[in-house]
Amino acid sequence: MSIASSRVSKPIVPGHLSPLTPTVSGNTHPIFSMSLYLRGFVSALLAASTTFSWSRWRGLLLDDPLQHNDVIHASAFMDLLRKMVQELRYQIILSTHDSAEAAFLGRKCHSAGIPYRVHELVPRGEEGLISAVA
């Protein structure tokens, strides 16, 4: 993993915007790729979800969690979700805008014996969207 950092010579947020707005200067943080940020956020969500019982429903709603990831990381992520479904009895609702990704995830579910459904939202002009169950 490579991490690039940047030096910021001027404040990021000008202090004159609001008296409550802090001024930040210097090296603020390492710059990660979007896939690394997403992996960090999803990792925190999964850790919190398995640690804290904030709901009786053991489920996750994930909106395009594989965006910016390659097939190797997508496969590893699906293996993690498979374990959560099979071992921890989670239900997962996952949305994606990529039909090839949806097909890939469907194959992974099918090969693991996990029941799944694909709902494709189809535009119908003036009638709006309908769900076409694949």
Secondary structure, 3 states (H helix, E strand, C coil): CCCECCCCCCCCCCCCCCCCCCCCCCCCCCECCHHHHHHHHHHHHHHHHHHCCCCCCCEEEEECCCCCCCHHHHHHHHHHHHHHHHHHCCEEEEECCCHHHHHHHHHHHHHHCCCCCCEEEEECHHHCEEEEEC
